């Protein structure tokens, strides 16, 4: 069994995290001081005057590789209250993976239904319910450059709906977000090219599914299929997303 990591780092990276986040490390000696004060001890009471260290994290569950919950898309889906990340079936998150190659889509462009149809034909695979679909743009290679946030392509409404018609519940992208870069979307909306902002996400207001953002290493997969993908999200109570260490299992 070979395991392939499909995740990126959770880290302070201004090229990949446009919203505020920080990870602050507390040293072993500083931890001894704070723990000693809390417990009525002296720092020297700990071995070598060092206690157990930790990091303080501030940020969103949407930082790093993560799974977006239906609640992220809207408050009501299919006539029912939208589910948080902790309320989704575990069965969704360990299934056969299918990689669709859309590397020919230009920067800042929409990934259309036709792109997905053509990519699926090239795989020779037939999608079945609960397959985990991986959209391979190769954009993860730009994660430490300005282009990662400014010029990524994104899934269209029609492409998303097409995949959901097969019974797909989990779609993953190796880009910062599921839709095009923020400013590309704004330009398209202002010009009338697009009828809505976040069209890929907005499908989730009508049909229950989830997508995964900020994946990586799709090029390391042995092919378009023939492996399992595990993508269990962190169990944040009624949260809109959950960070995940996403792994492909290759026999």
C-alpha positions as CSV (number, residue, x, y, z in Angstrom):
1,X,0.0,0.0,0.0
2,X,1.4,3.4,-1.0
3,X,0.0,6.6,0.6
4,X,0.0,9.8,-1.3
5,X,-0.5,13.1,0.6
6,X,-2.9,15.4,-1.3
7,X,-2.8,18.2,1.3
8,X,-0.9,21.5,1.6
9,X,0.6,22.9,4.8
10,X,-1.4,24.8,7.4
11,X,1.0,27.8,7.6
12,X,1.3,31.5,7.6
13,X,1.6,32.0,3.8
14,X,0.5,35.4,2.4
15,X,0.4,34.0,-1.1
16,X,-2.1,31.3,-0.1
17,X,-4.1,32.7,2.9
18,X,-5.7,36.1,2.1
19,X,-7.6,36.2,5.4
20,X,-5.8,36.8,8.7
21,X,-4.3,33.7,10.4
22,X,-1.3,33.1,12.6
23,X,0.5,30.3,14.4
24,X,2.5,31.4,17.4
25,X,4.9,28.9,19.0
26,X,5.5,28.9,22.8
27,X,8.9,27.6,23.8
28,X,9.4,24.8,26.3
29,X,11.0,27.2,28.9
30,X,8.2,29.8,28.5
31,X,5.6,27.1,28.9
32,X,7.3,26.1,32.2
33,X,6.9,29.6,33.5
34,X,3.2,29.8,32.6
35,X,2.4,26.3,33.8
36,X,4.3,26.9,37.1
37,X,2.3,30.0,37.7
38,X,-1.0,28.2,37.0
39,X,-0.2,25.2,39.3
40,X,1.5,27.0,42.1
41,X,5.0,25.5,41.2
42,X,8.4,26.9,40.2
43,X,9.7,26.5,36.7
44,X,12.5,24.5,38.1
45,X,10.0,21.9,39.2
46,X,9.8,20.7,35.6
47,X,12.5,18.5,34.1
48,X,15.3,20.8,32.9
49,X,13.0,23.7,33.7
50,X,11.1,22.9,30.5
51,X,7.3,22.1,30.3
52,X,5.2,20.9,27.3
53,X,5.1,23.3,24.4
54,X,2.2,24.2,22.1
55,X,1.1,26.6,19.4
56,X,-1.6,29.2,19.5
57,X,-3.6,29.2,16.3
58,X,-6.0,32.0,15.1
59,X,-7.8,31.8,11.8
60,X,-10.6,30.0,9.9
61,X,-11.3,26.4,9.4
62,X,-11.1,27.4,5.7
63,X,-7.3,27.8,6.1
64,X,-5.1,25.1,4.7
65,X,-6.5,22.0,3.0
66,X,-10.2,21.7,4.1
67,X,-13.7,20.5,3.3
68,X,-16.5,23.0,2.9
69,X,-19.7,22.0,4.6
70,X,-23.2,22.7,3.1
71,X,-23.7,25.4,5.8
72,X,-20.9,27.4,4.1
73,X,-23.1,27.7,1.0
74,X,-26.3,28.9,2.7
75,X,-28.6,28.4,5.6
76,X,-31.2,26.1,3.9
77,X,-30.5,23.4,1.3
78,X,-33.1,21.2,-0.3
79,X,-35.7,22.7,2.0
80,X,-33.9,21.7,5.2
81,X,-31.4,23.4,7.5
82,X,-28.0,23.2,6.0
83,X,-25.7,20.7,7.7
84,X,-22.5,21.6,9.5
85,X,-19.3,19.7,8.8
86,X,-19.9,17.4,11.8
87,X,-23.4,16.4,10.5
88,X,-22.3,14.8,7.2
89,X,-22.2,11.0,6.6
90,X,-18.7,9.6,7.2
91,X,-19.4,7.3,4.2
92,X,-18.9,10.3,1.9
93,X,-15.3,10.7,2.9
94,X,-13.6,7.4,2.0
95,X,-14.3,6.2,-1.5
96,X,-12.8,5.6,-5.0
97,X,-11.0,8.6,-6.4
98,X,-11.3,9.8,-10.0
99,X,-8.9,12.5,-11.3
100,X,-10.1,14.7,-14.1
101,X,-7.3,16.5,-16.0
102,X,-8.3,20.2,-16.8
103,X,-4.8,21.5,-17.0
104,X,-5.6,23.0,-20.5
105,X,-8.0,25.5,-18.9
106,X,-6.5,29.0,-19.0
107,X,-5.7,31.1,-16.0
108,X,-8.7,32.9,-14.6
109,X,-11.1,30.9,-16.9
110,X,-14.2,28.9,-16.0
111,X,-14.0,25.1,-16.0
112,X,-17.1,24.3,-18.1
113,X,-19.3,21.3,-18.4
114,X,-17.5,20.6,-21.7
115,X,-14.1,20.6,-20.0
116,X,-15.4,18.0,-17.5
117,X,-17.0,15.9,-20.2
118,X,-13.8,15.8,-22.3
119,X,-11.6,15.1,-19.2
120,X,-13.9,12.2,-18.2
121,X,-13.8,10.7,-21.7
122,X,-10.0,10.7,-21.6
123,X,-10.0,8.7,-18.3
124,X,-12.1,5.8,-19.7
125,X,-13.9,5.7,-16.4
126,X,-17.6,5.8,-15.6
127,X,-18.5,7.8,-12.6
128,X,-20.6,6.1,-10.0
129,X,-22.4,7.5,-6.8
130,X,-20.0,8.6,-4.0
131,X,-16.8,8.6,-6.2
132,X,-14.5,11.4,-5.0
133,X,-13.8,13.6,-8.0
134,X,-10.4,15.4,-8.1
135,X,-10.2,18.4,-10.5
136,X,-6.6,18.5,-11.6
137,X,-5.5,22.0,-12.6
138,X,-1.9,21.7,-11.3
139,X,-2.3,25.2,-9.7
140,X,-0.9,23.9,-6.4
141,X,2.5,24.4,-7.9
142,X,2.0,28.1,-7.7
143,X,1.1,28.2,-3.9
144,X,4.2,30.4,-3.0
145,X,3.6,32.9,-5.8
146,X,1.1,35.8,-6.3
147,X,-0.5,33.9,-9.2
148,X,-2.0,31.3,-6.8
149,X,-4.6,33.8,-5.6
150,X,-4.8,36.1,-8.5
151,X,-5.3,33.9,-11.6
152,X,-6.7,30.5,-10.7
153,X,-9.5,29.0,-12.8
154,X,-12.7,27.8,-11.2
155,X,-15.6,25.5,-11.5
156,X,-18.7,26.7,-13.2
157,X,-22.2,26.0,-12.1
158,X,-22.9,23.7,-15.0
159,X,-19.7,21.7,-14.5
160,X,-20.6,21.2,-10.8
161,X,-24.2,20.2,-11.6
162,X,-23.0,17.7,-14.2
163,X,-20.9,15.9,-11.7
164,X,-23.6,15.9,-9.1
165,X,-26.0,14.2,-11.6
166,X,-23.7,11.1,-11.3
167,X,-24.4,11.0,-7.5
168,X,-21.1,12.6,-6.6
169,X,-21.0,14.1,-3.1
170,X,-17.4,15.2,-2.8
171,X,-15.4,17.2,-5.3
172,X,-11.8,18.4,-4.7
173,X,-9.7,21.1,-6.4
174,X,-6.0,21.7,-6.2
175,X,-6.5,25.5,-6.2
176,X,-7.1,28.0,-3.4
177,X,-10.8,28.0,-4.0
178,X,-13.5,26.2,-5.8
179,X,-14.5,29.2,-7.9
180,X,-12.3,31.5,-9.9
181,X,-10.1,34.1,-8.2
182,X,-12.1,36.7,-6.3
183,X,-11.2,39.6,-8.6
184,X,-11.8,37.6,-11.7
185,X,-15.3,36.8,-10.5
186,X,-16.0,40.4,-9.6
187,X,-14.9,41.5,-13.1
188,X,-17.1,38.9,-14.7
189,X,-20.1,39.9,-12.6
190,X,-19.7,43.7,-13.3
191,X,-19.4,43.1,-17.0
192,X,-22.5,40.9,-17.1
193,X,-20.5,37.8,-18.2
194,X,-21.6,36.0,-15.0
195,X,-25.1,36.2,-13.5
196,X,-23.9,35.5,-9.9
197,X,-20.9,35.6,-7.6
198,X,-19.4,32.2,-6.6
199,X,-21.5,30.2,-9.1
200,X,-19.8,26.9,-8.2
201,X,-20.5,27.4,-4.5
202,X,-24.1,28.5,-5.2
203,X,-25.0,25.1,-6.5
204,X,-24.6,24.0,-2.9
205,X,-27.6,26.1,-2.0
206,X,-29.8,23.9,-4.1
207,X,-28.2,20.5,-3.9
208,X,-26.5,18.9,-0.9
209,X,-22.8,18.1,-1.6
210,X,-19.4,19.3,-0.4
211,X,-16.2,20.3,-2.1
212,X,-12.6,20.4,-0.9
213,X,-10.2,23.3,-1.5
214,X,-6.4,23.7,-1.4
215,X,-5.5,20.1,-2.3
216,X,-2.2,19.2,-4.0
217,X,0.0,16.6,-5.6
218,X,-2.6,15.2,-8.1
219,X,0.4,14.7,-10.4
220,X,1.7,12.1,-8.0
221,X,-1.3,9.9,-8.4
222,X,-0.7,6.8,-10.6
223,X,-3.5,7.6,-13.0
224,X,-7.1,8.8,-13.3
225,X,-8.4,6.0,-11.1
226,X,-7.5,2.9,-9.2
227,X,-7.1,4.2,-5.6
228,X,-9.1,5.2,-2.6
229,X,-9.3,8.7,-1.2
230,X,-9.7,9.5,2.5
231,X,-10.7,13.0,3.4
232,X,-12.4,13.0,6.8
233,X,-12.8,16.6,8.1
234,X,-12.1,17.9,11.6
235,X,-15.3,17.6,13.7
236,X,-16.0,21.2,14.5
237,X,-19.5,21.4,16.0
238,X,-21.9,22.9,13.4
239,X,-19.0,24.6,11.6
240,X,-18.9,25.7,8.0
241,X,-15.7,23.7,7.2
242,X,-13.2,21.3,8.6
243,X,-9.5,21.0,7.9
244,X,-8.4,17.6,6.6
245,X,-5.2,15.6,5.8
246,X,-6.4,14.2,2.5
247,X,-4.6,10.9,1.5
248,X,-4.9,8.6,-1.5
249,X,-4.4,4.9,-0.9
250,X,-2.8,3.1,-3.8
251,X,-2.6,-0.7,-3.8
